[in-house]
Amino acid sequence: MDIFRKKTLSEFSQEARVSKLRRVMGPLDVVLVGIGIIVGTGIFVLTGVAAARYAGPALMLSFVIASITCAFVALAYSEMASMVPVSGGSYSYAYASVGEFMAWLVGWNMVLEYTVGASTVAGGWSAYVVGLLKSAGINLPIAWTAVPADGGIINLPAVLITLFLSFLLIRGVHESVTVNKTLVLVKLLAIFIFLFLAAPSVDVANWEPFMPFGWAGVSAGAAVIFFAYLGFDAIATAAEETRNPEHDMPIGIIGALIVVTILYVAVTAVLTGNMPYQQLDNAEPVAFVLRELGFRIGSAVVGTGAIAGLTTVLLLMMYAQTRAFFSMSRDGLIPQSVCKIHPRFATPHRITIVVGLAVAAISGFTPINIVAEMCSIGTLFAFIVVVFGVLRLRKMYPDVKRPFKCPAVHLICVLGILSCAYIMYNLSNMTWLRFAVWSVIGIGIYAFYGYKHSIENGGKVMKPEDIVK
C-alpha cells in the first residue's frame, strides 16, 4: 500500500491550466482576503483580556513575537503557493511534498479549522447582532436566538447569515470579493476611529511597569494571542482564482500579516496607554476605553466593526473549506460528484451548499464551544506538515524555478516547526485526546474510501467538460 504516493508538480500545473474556476483576484484582493479572515473579534476582545491576565502593556511585544512565529510559516506558505498555485491550500501542498496519506490528514483537520471554526463565528455573529438590537430597544425571543442546550429552539440569526453568505459564494467569487472589500473597509474604519479618538489621550505612565508579569508573561501572552492570527493559511486556497498566483499569493500572505500585526500592536498600545491594564479584563475593552473617555459612540463603533469583522471571517472560512473540498474531490479522496462547477457562476456550487448547510446546522442547534477548541490544534498540525513539506520539495525538486523563495529556508522552516510544536505542546490534554479521536475517524474514512478511489491509485480522472454541471 503506497499511502505516501505524491502528485507531481506537473500534475498540479495541468490542473491549474484546465481549471474552470475564474481568475478574478489581484494582489490587493488577496491582501484583503487575508485581513478579512484574520481580523475578527480578536482585536476587539482578546487584546484587553490578554493584557490584563498575561502580559500587561508588554502585550505589544507578545504580538510581535506571535507575528514572527507566523512569519516563519507565512514565508514557507508563500514559496508553496508560488510553486503549487491550486485551490487546495495546505492539503495540496502536503500532497505534493509528503504524500497522499498526510495530505488527507491535513485536509481532514482543515474541517476543524474552517467548518467548525465558521460555526463558532456564526454563533458569535448572532450574539453581537442580538446585543446590538437589544441596545436599540429591540429584544428578540431567546427561543429563536439560542441553541436548544441554552434554552432556545434554534439560533436563527446564525443560520440566516450562514445561508446568505453561502448564496453569495455560489453566485461567484467576484461578488464575494466585493462584499469582503466593503466589510473589511467597515471594520478597518471602526479600528481607525478608535485610534483617532483614543490615541491623543495616551498616557505613557500607564505603561509602567511595562512587563508586570516578566518575560514569562510576554511568552504566555504570545501563546494566547497567537490564535488571533489563525486563518491566514486560508489565503492560499484562493490561488486558483487569482490572476497571477505566483506573484500575487506571496504578496497577499505576507502583506496581510504585516498589516494585521501593525493593527494589533497599535490597538494594544492605545488601550494600555489609556487605562491601567488591570481594568481591561472585559469582553469589550475598546468600547470600555471609549466610554471612559466620554465617547458615547463607543458601543456603536465596536458593534459595527465586530459584526463586519465576523461576517468577513465567516464568509472566507466557508470559502476556504469549499475550495479545500473541491481539490480533495478532484483527487478522488471524497466523492467526485461534489466537484461540479456551476456553468453560469463558475463556482463549486454543490460543495458550497453542503458546507453552508453543515455550518448552519452546527451553529443553529449545537453548543460548539468545546469542539471549537480543536480548531487551533488542527491548524497547527497543518502548519507543521506544510513547513516540513517546503524542505522536502527543496530536496525533491532542487532545480525547479521558484517564483518566491523562502530566505534561509532551513533556519526559517526549523524555527516555524519548533514554534508551532511548542504551542501545540501547551494545549490541554482533552484537546489532544479529541484531536486523536478526530484523526482516527479520518484515517478510517481514508482506509475505506479515499485510498481505493484516489486518482493516484487508478481512480477515475474527471475530464474538464464533466466538471461543469
Disulfide bonds with the S-S distance in Angstrom:
none
